[in-house]
Amino acid sequence: MGDLELQGALTFFYYHELEEPAAFYREVMGFECVMDREWVKLFRIKDGAHLGLVDAERGSHKPSPTKPVRLQIMASDADAWFRYLKEAGVELDRDEPHVGTELNIKAFTVKDPEGYTIEICEYTTPYGL
């Protein structure tokens, strides 16, 4: 079967305009921009996890008004992220992180400039089990 070793994952979000979301992921979220073209920008979240921002005119998909995708960022300290994003002026979905009962998590969500949901999630047990 050959070498099936994986190197990472790349998720794409599609936008009508790229500059504001690119600034959000670079300046607010602190993701490293590893590729920057006029119509596509790739950001390293951590190690092999990446997010791609694609211009709707050039991409293979089109933005949906309902934004049926959520990017979950697995953090070691959801409270620290909550404080950081609140101080940065990002609108948060709640007054404090949610503590899960069905899954062992501490989490909250924010939206990027075009409405994609980002969940910052601290698993308090492996994968919340």
Helices and strands as residue ranges (DSSP letters): E 9-15, H 19-23, I 24-28, E 32-36, E 40-46, E 49-55, E 70-74, H 78-87, E 98-99, E 105-111, E 117-123, G 126-128
